[in-house]
Amino acid sequence: MTTTATMRVQSRENIGRGGSQALRRQGLVPGVIYGAGKDNVNFAIDERDVVKGLNDAGFFTHIFDLKIGNVSERGLAREVQLHPVTDRPIHIDFLRVGKDSKVNVAVPVTFINEDKSPGLKRGGVLNIVLHNLELVCPADHIPDHLTVDLTGVEIGHGIHVESLNLPAGISVAHKDRDNTIATIVAPTIQKAETEAAPVEGAATAAPAEGDKSKSE
């Protein structure tokens, strides 16, 4: 079931560059909600709420009830633009959703029972190919995460999308792409290169020069 949270925001009229910069100086982040065949609605949100949301792994899978004045909008966070130098949020986009809406959403993948994987016990390494999997979900049934059970997985084995038990009504967005989620690979052992020490051989002695006889 989709997690729903309430977020109180301020309506805004001035949507130009100057107005956006003024909002940021006040600690606010300009935002917009769009979609569902309705007009865009512009708003401003406390920067601290955006930062807090970004620290939540499920931020982009939650439905938010945005309280904009006397109007309530349901939306899914789609994109947060960050300042290229400070990494502070400077704009946020929400996609408007209804109860019957279907959305494409990237859902985090988590792994359990690593201690029950024979491959990992023998020193294998979990190579994660997909940290998130894009799914097509009903807006009210977005999973917070997908769980991969590593019980019994050996070195050389892979976990694929087909092995996931997806809830009813949810499908993979791009079935034509590589469907490998993770593999367990053999550990890489670096052998120290030993250089052969130079063999000290005995120096070859020059033949002794005999005494020369003087002829009289």
Backbone hydrogen bonds in HBPLUS format (Angstrom, degrees):
<---DONOR---> <-ACCEPTOR-->    atom                        ^
c    i                          cat <-CA-CA->   ^        H-A-AA   ^      H-
h    n   atom  resd res      DA  || num        DHA   H-A  angle D-A-AA Bond
n    s   type  num  typ     dist DA aas  dist angle  dist       angle   num
A0002-THR N   A0140-ASP O   3.30 MM 138  5.14 175.7  2.30 113.4 112.1     1
A0063-ILE N   A0003-THR O   2.94 MM  60  6.27 157.1  1.99 160.7 166.0     2
A0005-ALA N   A0063-ILE O   2.95 MM  58  6.46 153.5  2.02 155.5 164.1     3
A0065-ASP N   A0005-ALA O   2.78 MM  60  6.18 158.1  1.83 153.5 161.1     4
A0007-MET N   A0065-ASP O   2.95 MM  58  6.02 170.7  1.96 148.0 148.1     5
A0067-LYS N   A0007-MET O   3.09 MM  60  6.38 159.3  2.13 144.6 150.7     6
A0009-VAL N   A0067-LYS O   3.21 MM  58  5.93 167.7  2.23 137.7 141.4     7
A0010-GLN N   A0044-ALA O   2.78 MM  34  5.03 173.8  1.78 157.3 159.0     8
A0044-ALA N   A0010-GLN O   2.66 MM  34  5.03 143.0  1.79 143.8 154.9     9
A0020-SER N   A0016-GLY O   3.03 MM   4  6.30 155.4  2.10 149.8 156.6    10
A0021-GLN N   A0017-ARG O   2.98 MM   4  6.23 159.4  2.03 152.1 157.3    11
A0022-ALA N   A0018-GLY O   3.03 MM   4  6.23 152.2  2.11 144.3 151.9    12
A0023-LEU N   A0019-GLY O   3.07 MM   4  6.34 150.7  2.16 143.4 150.7    13
A0024-ARG N   A0020-SER O   3.07 MM   4  6.38 157.5  2.12 148.5 154.2    14
A0025-ARG N   A0021-GLN O   3.09 MM   4  6.36 148.2  2.19 144.9 152.9    15
A0026-GLN N   A0023-LEU O   2.93 MM   3  5.13 138.7  2.10 101.1 113.7    16
A0028-LEU N   A0023-LEU O   2.97 MM   5  5.14 158.0  2.02 140.8 138.9    17
A0027-GLY N   A0024-ARG O   3.01 MM   3  5.03 161.6  2.04 106.3 110.3    18
A0047-GLU N   A0027-GLY O   2.97 MM  20  5.67 171.3  1.98 150.9 148.6    19
A0029-VAL N   A0045-ILE O   2.70 MM  16  5.20 160.7  1.73 151.6 158.3    20
A0045-ILE N   A0029-VAL O   2.96 MM  16  5.20 157.1  2.01 137.2 143.8    21
A0092-ILE N   A0030-PRO O   3.09 MM  62  6.59 143.3  2.23 144.4 154.9    22
A0031-GLY N   A0043-PHE O   2.79 MM  12  5.20 150.8  1.88 155.7 148.2    23
A0043-PHE N   A0031-GLY O   2.98 MM  12  5.20 164.5  2.00 134.9 136.0    24
A0032-VAL N   A0092-ILE O   3.12 MM  60  6.71 141.7  2.28 153.1 164.3    25
A0094-PHE N   A0032-VAL O   2.85 MM  62  6.18 150.9  1.93 157.9 164.5    26
A0033-ILE N   A0041-VAL O   3.00 MM   8  5.42 150.5  2.09 144.1 153.5    27
A0041-VAL N   A0033-ILE O   3.06 MM   8  5.42 158.9  2.10 150.9 157.6    28
A0034-TYR N   A0094-PHE O   3.07 MM  60  6.52 154.0  2.14 154.7 158.1    29
A0096-ARG N   A0034-TYR O   2.65 MM  62  5.51 172.4  1.66 169.6 166.7    30
A0038-LYS N   A0035-GLY O   3.28 MM   3  5.98 169.1  2.29 118.0 121.2    31
A0049-ASP N   A0046-ASP O   3.01 MM   3  5.46 131.7  2.25 108.7 120.8    32
A0050-VAL N   A0046-ASP O   3.36 MM   4  6.83 149.8  2.45 147.3 155.7    33
A0051-VAL N   A0047-GLU O   2.98 MM   4  6.28 165.5  2.00 157.5 160.8    34
A0052-LYS N   A0048-ARG O   2.97 MM   4  6.06 159.1  2.02 141.7 147.9    35
A0053-GLY N   A0049-ASP O   2.99 MM   4  6.13 151.7  2.07 137.9 145.6    36
A0054-LEU N   A0050-VAL O   2.93 MM   4  6.23 155.8  1.98 152.7 158.9    37
A0055-ASN N   A0051-VAL O   3.21 MM   4  6.47 135.1  2.42 141.8 152.5    38
A0055-ASN N   A0052-LYS O   3.26 MM   3  5.31 135.5  2.47  95.7 107.5    39
A0056-ASP N   A0053-GLY O   2.94 MM   3  5.21 159.0  1.98 110.4 116.9    40
A0059-PHE N   A0056-ASP O   3.06 MM   3  5.38 162.4  2.09 123.9 122.8    41
A0061-THR N   A0058-GLY O   2.98 MM   3  5.26 162.2  2.01 114.6 119.8    42
A0064-PHE N   A0075-GLY O   2.79 MM  11  5.31 176.3  1.79 162.0 162.9    43
A0075-GLY N   A0064-PHE O   2.89 MM  11  5.31 160.3  1.93 149.0 155.6    44
A0066-LEU N   A0073-GLU O   2.67 MM   7  5.05 163.7  1.69 166.5 162.7    45
A0073-GLU N   A0066-LEU O   2.94 MM   7  5.05 159.4  1.98 140.5 147.0    46
A0068-ILE N   A0071-VAL O   2.76 MM   3  5.17 149.5  1.85 163.8 168.7    47
A0071-VAL N   A0068-ILE O   2.99 MM   3  5.17 161.6  2.03 127.0 127.8    48
A0097-VAL N   A0074-ARG O   3.01 MM  23  5.82 160.9  2.05 140.6 144.2    49
A0076-LEU N   A0095-LEU O   2.86 MM  19  5.11 150.8  1.95 136.0 144.1    50
A0095-LEU N   A0076-LEU O   2.86 MM  19  5.11 165.0  1.88 141.7 144.1    51
A0078-ARG N   A0093-ASP O   2.88 MM  15  5.54 174.4  1.88 147.5 149.2    52
A0093-ASP N   A0079-GLU O   2.85 MM  14  5.22 160.0  1.89 157.5 162.0    53
A0081-GLN N   A0091-HIS O   2.83 MM  10  5.15 155.3  1.89 145.5 153.4    54
A0090-ILE N   A0081-GLN O   2.78 MM   9  5.67 170.3  1.79 155.3 157.1    55
A0083-HIS N   A0088-ARG O   2.79 MM   5  5.32 155.9  1.85 145.8 153.3    56
A0087-ASP N   A0083-HIS O   2.94 MM   4  4.68 144.2  2.07 127.3 134.4    57
A0101-SER N   A0098-GLY O   3.18 MM   3  5.10 164.0  2.21 104.4 108.7    58
A0139-ALA N   A0101-SER O   2.77 MM  38  5.45 163.1  1.80 154.3 152.2    59
A0103-VAL N   A0137-CYS O   2.82 MM  34  5.50 159.4  1.87 160.3 162.0    60
A0137-CYS N   A0103-VAL O   2.91 MM  34  5.50 164.9  1.94 158.0 158.8    61
A0105-VAL N   A0135-LEU O   2.94 MM  30  5.50 157.9  1.99 152.3 159.7    62
A0135-LEU N   A0105-VAL O   2.88 MM  30  5.50 169.7  1.89 149.8 148.7    63
A0107-VAL N   A0133-LEU O   2.94 MM  26  5.32 174.4  1.95 135.5 133.7    64
A0133-LEU N   A0107-VAL O   2.91 MM  26  5.32 160.3  1.95 143.9 146.1    65
A0146-LEU N   A0108-PRO O   2.85 MM  38  6.28 152.5  1.92 156.2 165.2    66
A0109-VAL N   A0131-HIS O   2.88 MM  22  5.46 155.6  1.93 150.5 145.2    67
A0110-THR N   A0146-LEU O   2.78 MM  36  6.05 170.5  1.79 176.5 179.8    68
A0148-VAL N   A0110-THR O   2.83 MM  38  6.15 152.0  1.91 153.8 163.3    69
A0112-ILE N   A0148-VAL O   2.96 MM  36  6.26 159.4  2.00 160.1 161.8    70
A0150-LEU N   A0112-ILE O   3.04 MM  38  6.13 169.3  2.06 154.8 158.0    71
A0116-LYS N   A0113-ASN O   3.03 MM   3  5.25 159.3  2.07 106.0 112.6    72
A0117-SER N   A0114-GLU O   3.30 MM   3  5.45 162.2  2.33 110.9 110.9    73
A0152-GLY N   A0116-LYS O   3.02 MM  36  6.29 172.6  2.03 140.2 138.0    74
A0121-LYS N   A0117-SER O   3.01 MM   4  6.25 155.8  2.07 153.6 161.3    75
A0122-ARG N   A0118-PRO O   3.10 MM   4  6.28 139.1  2.27 141.7 150.9    76
A0119-GLY N   A0153-VAL O   3.10 MM  34  6.11 161.7  2.13 143.6 142.8    77
A0124-GLY N   A0119-GLY O   2.86 MM   5  5.23 146.1  1.97 153.0 147.8    78
A0123-GLY N   A0120-LEU O   3.08 MM   3  5.17 156.6  2.13 109.5 111.4    79
A0125-VAL N   A0185-VAL O   2.85 MM  60  5.29 160.8  1.88 150.8 157.3    80
A0185-VAL N   A0125-VAL O   2.93 MM  60  5.29 158.4  1.98 154.2 151.2    81
A0127-ASN N   A0183-THR O   2.76 MM  56  5.22 168.1  1.77 169.8 170.7    82
A0183-THR N   A0127-ASN O   2.97 MM  56  5.22 153.7  2.04 139.2 147.4    83
A0129-VAL N   A0181-ILE O   2.79 MM  52  5.17 148.5  1.89 135.9 143.2    84
A0130-LEU N   A0181-ILE O   3.05 MM  51  4.96 158.6  2.10 137.9 136.6    85
A0173-ALA N   A0134-GLU O   2.98 MM  39  5.59 174.7  1.99 139.0 137.9    86
A0136-VAL N   A0171-SER O   2.79 MM  35  5.34 161.4  1.82 154.2 158.6    87
A0171-SER N   A0136-VAL O   3.20 MM  35  5.34 159.6  2.24 142.1 147.9    88
A0141-HIS N   A0138-PRO O   2.86 MM   3  5.25 166.2  1.88 122.1 124.9    89
A0153-VAL N   A0150-LEU O   3.20 MM   3  5.53 170.4  2.21 132.1 131.6    90
A0157-HIS N   A0154-GLU O   3.19 MM   3  5.62 159.4  2.24 129.4 131.1    91
A0156-GLY N   A0184-ILE O   2.65 MM  28  5.59 171.5  1.66 162.4 163.5    92
A0184-ILE N   A0157-HIS O   3.09 MM  27  5.93 154.5  2.15 164.1 171.9    93
A0159-ILE N   A0182-ALA O   2.73 MM  23  5.30 165.6  1.75 160.6 161.7    94
A0181-ILE N   A0159-ILE O   2.75 MM  22  5.55 163.0  1.78 157.0 162.3    95
A0182-ALA N   A0159-ILE O   3.37 MM  23  5.30 157.0  2.42 135.8 140.1    96
A0163-SER N   A0160-HIS O   2.95 MM   3  5.60 152.9  2.02 116.7 124.7    97
A0161-VAL N   A0179-ASN O   2.82 MM  18  5.29 150.2  1.91 150.5 160.4    98
A0164-LEU N   A0161-VAL O   3.00 MM   3  5.57 165.0  2.02 119.2 124.1    99
A0170-ILE N   A0167-PRO O   3.24 MM   3  5.81 150.8  2.33 139.1 138.2   100
A0177-ARG N   A0174-HIS O   3.42 MM   3  5.85 168.0  2.43 109.9 113.4   101
